[in-house]
Amino acid sequence: MNRYFNANAVLSVFCKKYMDLKKGLPIRPSEMGVLNIITKTEGPHSPAVLAEMLGVSKPMITAHIVSLEKKGYITKSPSAHDKRAYHVLPTEKARALVENAGKELNAQLEYLSDSMGRKEFDKLVDLAAKANNILKSREE
């Protein structure tokens, strides 16, 4: 078995297990990314800004916004500068979901960190960030 086959197998299992941590959410994990940004970072948050921050297309963000608005997690506020544009704002329902989901995910990550040891956990995160940056630069 070559090293890339093994890498693929290991990373696939890790990604699946990480995504399984988010299975209990009432929304898609990608929609949760939108809520995390609009509740935890300074706005205003336009669809273009969200697409850039998440590294996805504007049509994908638009679909997330439509879905989240229907489910009562966001509202749209018209832009003061451009009447065709709008900003996305979280509702209290969104804030509660982000807080509760964050606590659960953080508990899982804390368990992983405690089990691996902080040094190894930090190394894992640093290497994942490095890999993300390398792969992102290849797309550009």
VOPAGU-2260 file (C-alpha; in pm, 1 decimal, decimal comma):
REM VOPAGU-2260
SITE   aa  ch    i         X         Y         Z
SITE  MET   A    0       0,0       0,0       0,0
SITE  ASN   A    1     153,4     333,7     -99,8
SITE  ARG   A    2     168,1     632,2     133,7
SITE  TYR   A    3     -94,9     832,8     -56,4
SITE  PHE   A    4    -345,0     549,4     -32,0
SITE  ASN   A    5    -287,0     537,7     343,3
SITE  ALA   A    6    -305,5     919,0     370,1
SITE  ASN   A    7    -635,1     917,0     183,0
SITE  ALA   A    8    -778,0     649,5     411,2
SITE  VAL   A    9    -666,2     821,1     733,3
SITE  LEU   A   10    -781,4    1167,4     627,7
SITE  SER   A   11   -1114,8    1036,6     499,5
SITE  VAL   A   12   -1190,8     870,8     832,0
SITE  PHE   A   13   -1084,0    1181,9    1024,9
SITE  CYS   A   14   -1301,8    1408,9     809,2
SITE  LYS   A   15   -1599,6    1177,6     849,7
SITE  LYS   A   16   -1558,4    1163,0    1226,5
SITE  TYR   A   17   -1524,7    1541,2    1245,4
SITE  MET   A   18   -1838,7    1589,2    1035,1
SITE  ASP   A   19   -2019,8    1337,0    1254,6
SITE  LEU   A   20   -1971,0    1579,3    1544,6
SITE  LYS   A   21   -2202,1    1817,5    1359,1
SITE  LYS   A   22   -2473,4    1565,2    1267,3
SITE  GLY   A   23   -2717,1    1676,6    1535,9
SITE  LEU   A   24   -2748,2    2025,5    1392,4
SITE  PRO   A   25   -3087,2    2137,9    1258,1
SITE  ILE   A   26   -2906,2    2299,1     963,5
SITE  ARG   A   27   -2629,6    2196,0     726,6
SITE  PRO   A   28   -2273,0    2236,3     856,1
SITE  SER   A   29   -2202,6    2481,3     572,9
SITE  GLU   A   30   -2497,8    2693,8     687,4
SITE  MET   A   31   -2354,8    2676,8    1038,6
SITE  GLY   A   32   -2040,3    2837,9     897,3
SITE  VAL   A   33   -2249,2    3136,4     788,8
SITE  LEU   A   34   -2405,7    3164,5    1134,0
SITE  ASN   A   35   -2067,8    3138,2    1304,7
SITE  ILE   A   36   -1934,6    3427,4    1098,8
SITE  ILE   A   37   -2231,4    3659,0    1141,4
SITE  THR   A   38   -2255,1    3597,4    1516,3
SITE  LYS   A   39   -1884,8    3603,1    1602,8
SITE  THR   A   40   -1731,4    3865,3    1374,0
SITE  GLU   A   41   -1790,0    4234,1    1320,7
SITE  GLY   A   42   -2022,4    4317,1    1034,2
SITE  PRO   A   43   -2168,9    4425,1     814,9
SITE  HIS   A   44   -2190,2    4087,1     643,1
SITE  SER   A   45   -2292,2    4101,9     280,1
SITE  PRO   A   46   -2329,2    3787,2      69,5
SITE  ALA   A   47   -2004,9    3877,4    -112,8
SITE  VAL   A   48   -1815,2    3912,0     215,5
SITE  LEU   A   49   -1953,8    3578,9     342,4
SITE  ALA   A   50   -1863,6    3401,0      17,2
SITE  GLU   A   51   -1508,8    3532,4      39,3
SITE  MET   A   52   -1468,4    3442,0     407,5
SITE  LEU   A   53   -1594,5    3087,5     350,8
SITE  GLY   A   54   -1419,4    3041,6      17,9
SITE  VAL   A   55   -1738,9    2951,6    -168,4
SITE  SER   A   56   -1934,1    3095,4    -459,8
SITE  LYS   A   57   -2187,6    3376,1    -424,8
SITE  PRO   A   58   -2469,7    3150,5    -554,2
SITE  MET   A   59   -2389,8    2899,9    -277,0
SITE  ILE   A   60   -2406,3    3176,1     -14,3
SITE  THR   A   61   -2733,7    3297,3    -162,1
SITE  ALA   A   62   -2879,5    2947,0    -127,0
SITE  HIS   A   63   -2763,2    2933,4     236,6
SITE  ILE   A   64   -2914,3    3274,9     307,1
SITE  VAL   A   65   -3249,9    3174,8     156,5
SITE  SER   A   66   -3254,1    2854,5     361,1
SITE  LEU   A   67   -3146,5    3022,5     686,5
SITE  GLU   A   68   -3402,4    3300,0     643,8
SITE  LYS   A   69   -3684,6    3048,0     586,8
SITE  LYS   A   70   -3578,9    2864,9     904,4
SITE  GLY   A   71   -3573,9    3185,4    1109,9
SITE  TYR   A   72   -3198,9    3204,6    1172,5
SITE  ILE   A   73   -3126,7    3527,6     985,6
SITE  THR   A   74   -3284,5    3849,5     868,7
SITE  LYS   A   75   -3177,2    4074,6     584,5
SITE  SER   A   76   -3118,1    4445,6     627,4
SITE  PRO   A   77   -3098,9    4676,9     324,5
SITE  SER   A   78   -2764,5    4845,4     268,5
SITE  ALA   A   79   -2764,1    5218,1     343,1
SITE  HIS   A   80   -2528,6    5278,3      49,6
SITE  ASP   A   81   -2676,3    5053,9    -221,0
SITE  LYS   A   82   -3048,7    4981,1    -225,7
SITE  ARG   A   83   -2989,7    4663,2    -430,1
SITE  ALA   A   84   -2758,1    4519,5    -165,4
SITE  TYR   A   85   -2830,7    4386,5     182,0
SITE  HIS   A   86   -2656,8    4267,7     495,5
SITE  VAL   A   87   -2725,5    3947,2     683,5
SITE  LEU   A   88   -2807,6    3963,6    1053,9
SITE  PRO   A   89   -2846,8    3676,0    1301,7
SITE  THR   A   90   -3167,7    3625,4    1497,3
SITE  GLU   A   91   -3177,2    3520,3    1862,1
SITE  LYS   A   92   -3251,3    3168,3    1738,0
SITE  ALA   A   93   -2920,8    3176,3    1548,1
SITE  ARG   A   94   -2728,5    3308,5    1847,6
SITE  ALA   A   95   -2866,7    3031,6    2069,1
SITE  LEU   A   96   -2780,6    2762,0    1814,8
SITE  VAL   A   97   -2424,7    2890,6    1769,8
SITE  GLU   A   98   -2371,8    2905,1    2145,4
SITE  ASN   A   99   -2507,2    2553,8    2211,5
SITE  ALA   A  100   -2338,0    2391,1    1911,9
SITE  GLY   A  101   -2013,0    2564,4    2000,1
SITE  LYS   A  102   -2021,9    2424,2    2352,1
SITE  GLU   A  103   -2075,4    2069,9    2222,1
SITE  LEU   A  104   -1807,6    2094,0    1953,5
SITE  ASN   A  105   -1561,4    2253,4    2194,9
SITE  ALA   A  106   -1623,0    1970,3    2441,3
SITE  GLN   A  107   -1535,6    1717,9    2168,7
SITE  LEU   A  108   -1224,8    1910,7    2068,1
SITE  GLU   A  109   -1123,4    1941,5    2432,9
SITE  TYR   A  110   -1156,6    1562,9    2466,2
SITE  LEU   A  111    -938,4    1516,3    2158,2
SITE  SER   A  112    -681,6    1764,2    2290,2
SITE  ASP   A  113    -674,5    1598,8    2632,6
SITE  SER   A  114    -641,6    1253,3    2477,3
SITE  MET   A  115    -367,2    1350,4    2231,4
SITE  GLY   A  116    -193,4    1597,1    2456,1
SITE  ARG   A  117    -202,8    1967,6    2394,2
SITE  LYS   A  118     126,5    1978,1    2203,4
SITE  GLU   A  119      17,2    1710,0    1955,7
SITE  PHE   A  120    -330,9    1863,5    1921,8
SITE  ASP   A  121    -182,5    2205,8    1845,6
SITE  LYS   A  122      49,8    2039,5    1592,6
SITE  LEU   A  123    -250,9    1873,5    1425,3
SITE  VAL   A  124    -431,0    2206,8    1396,6
SITE  ASP   A  125    -119,3    2385,3    1269,2
SITE  LEU   A  126     -57,0    2118,3    1004,7
SITE  ALA   A  127    -421,7    2124,8     894,3
SITE  ALA   A  128    -403,7    2504,6     861,1
SITE  LYS   A  129     -83,4    2476,2     659,8
SITE  ALA   A  130    -240,5    2215,3     431,1
SITE  ASN   A  131    -550,3    2432,6     384,4
SITE  ASN   A  132    -334,5    2729,8     284,0
SITE  ILE   A  133    -131,5    2521,9      37,4
SITE  LEU   A  134    -443,6    2379,6    -125,3
SITE  LYS   A  135    -611,1    2721,6    -132,8
SITE  SER   A  136    -309,4    2881,9    -303,0
SITE  ARG   A  137    -323,2    2612,4    -572,1
SITE  GLU   A  138    -683,8    2711,2    -652,5
SITE  GLU   A  139    -591,4    3075,2    -709,9
